Amino acid sequence: MNRDYENFISLIKGKTGIDLSLYKEAQMKRRLTSLFQKKGYESFQEFYEQLNKDHTLLEEFLDRMTINVTEFYRNRSRWDVLENKIFPRLLAENQSLKIWSSASSTGEEPYTISMVLSRFVPLRQISILATDIDDRALEGAKRGIYAERSLAEIPSDKKKKYFVKDGSVYKISDEIKKTVNFKRFNLLSDHFGTGYHLIVCRNVLIYFTEEAKSILYHKFSQALAPGGVLFVGSTEQIFNCQQYGLEAEDTFFYKKISNT
């Protein structure tokens, strides 16, 4: 790690609380170098000095760091498993479900959870915590307005029931919006809650170092209620999940089996 980037990491941690050393260095460095060169800066130090003065540039930096690429029902077959296997078991064992979408980006994921769960539970009884580190993504999620490409995988009945087309975009219904509570949250530093029956963390951990991933798997496991499930992304299979008190319930679904 060169001195310029090392110093940048330290300054960013002091300013934002985000520890870039827990992200894979080559990926993060490449992504941020591309951003500051495009803006006409020649070093991380020069880039930081401008970030410190320009809030708009700081928000763009946070956007680039987090990469908000998502869609409703992403990897549709996994949502079918949630609907047909995971939720039926969880609902048979619990009167109500405590659910956390832990890297919710622009809202497609938590709103998808709500739509899937609505098959079993009235919307007025659904409450999902959705968190992300990116304020702009959270604001977009609260607005609930999406381009058509984000809806490509949604079942036609859900699309018809919960969306209204407005010109070239789609607005999600207020009744779905009300089921989700959005909040800013840093997975690497903020305190996790407990007693969750479902935690969804998809397509985020691939950006973290192995050490950071191990810490997060332990924290997710501790946050789950016994029998609760961690649902991860399609490139994030957990090897040796037993060391975290988890067992595979299905591909990319891990069930809490013990306290860790």
Secondary structure, DSSP 8 states (H G I E B T S, - for coil): --HHHHHHHHHHHHHHS--GGGB-HHHHHHHHHHHHHHTT--SHHHHHHHHTT-HHHHHHHHHHHH-----TTSSHHHHHHIIIIIHHHHHHH-SS--EEETT-TTTHHHHHHHHHHTTTS-GGG--EEEEES-HHHHHHHHHTEEEGGGGTTS-HHHHHHHEEEETTEEEE-HHHHTTEEEEE--TTTS---S-EEEEEE-SSGGGB-HHHHHHHHHHHHHHEEEEEEEEE-TT---TTGGGGTEEEEETTEEEE-S--
